[in-house]
Amino acid sequence: MIFDSSDFTFKVPSVVARARRVLIKPTAGYPLPYPVTTSAEMLAAIISSIRRVSDADIILLEGTPEGAPTRPIYQALGYNFPRVLTLDVKDCIFVEVDNPLPKPFAVPTFWVPNVILSSDYLITVAPLKTHNGSGSFTIPNLLSLLPSSKYSNTPGGWDNLYGLGMDKVLADLYFTLPFDLGIIEAKQKFSVKEDPSKGDVEDYDKIFMGEPYDADREVAETLGLKIGYLELIKSAKIEQTQ
């Protein structure tokens, strides 16, 4: 679904009313405001909508590739919400989760924070970011949930993942982490070339929302982008139905 951001009012899906724990994954790898990161205003809208229908525990979860603490980043971004727990991936307990695909593209198992598995509803929220003609939306946002202690400077770490082909890794991660909702905050379009914290910004006035694959696909189609991980996910979905 596509909304004009100026008219957008977030209404949480009705299934959240039955949730005991809701986990929100923002884009918050840098202490820099939107559109580099998810805006506090967007998170506030999501949280208040959840609170209108549920007393569920609400958790914000983010990590950094090298394990730098996220608390100072949360504070810099104004992520100070009452009755919301802000967690750092590196402080979680990790479990190894099997990729459910019969034939994984690249990664048969992932180490992930166990709080993800104990949550009833999962939301990934990302800015509209393009990178050298490709896109980084709600599914690539999940990559920073992988713990640095397992993937940084270790055998089979980040370099190995990138060597396997990041589109394949992202497709595998999509099927392994069953996020329910993806939101792309596209009030502005953020175009980067190399440094992910720097780029060109232009007004766009849109919000994209849906199941993460559907939301990312809709953005890609709207912008006329062909994105590798979306093509791989599509092929796996077709194979699953045969």
Secondary structure as GFF3:
##gff-version 3
##sequence-region A 1 242
A	DSSP	beta_strand	2	4	.	.	.	ID=ss1
A	DSSP	three_ten_helix	5	7	.	.	.	ID=ss2
A	DSSP	three_ten_helix	14	18	.	.	.	ID=ss3
A	DSSP	beta_strand	21	25	.	.	.	ID=ss4
A	DSSP	alpha_helix	40	53	.	.	.	ID=ss5
A	DSSP	beta_strand	57	62	.	.	.	ID=ss6
A	DSSP	alpha_helix	71	76	.	.	.	ID=ss7
A	DSSP	beta_strand	84	88	.	.	.	ID=ss8
A	DSSP	three_ten_helix	89	91	.	.	.	ID=ss9
A	DSSP	beta_strand	94	98	.	.	.	ID=ss10
A	DSSP	beta_strand	109	113	.	.	.	ID=ss11
A	DSSP	alpha_helix	114	117	.	.	.	ID=ss12
A	DSSP	beta_strand	121	131	.	.	.	ID=ss13
A	DSSP	beta_strand	134	136	.	.	.	ID=ss14
A	DSSP	three_ten_helix	140	145	.	.	.	ID=ss15
A	DSSP	alpha_helix	148	151	.	.	.	ID=ss16
A	DSSP	alpha_helix	158	164	.	.	.	ID=ss17
A	DSSP	alpha_helix	166	176	.	.	.	ID=ss18
A	DSSP	beta_strand	181	192	.	.	.	ID=ss19
A	DSSP	beta_strand	200	210	.	.	.	ID=ss20
A	DSSP	alpha_helix	212	223	.	.	.	ID=ss21
A	DSSP	alpha_helix	228	241	.	.	.	ID=ss22
###
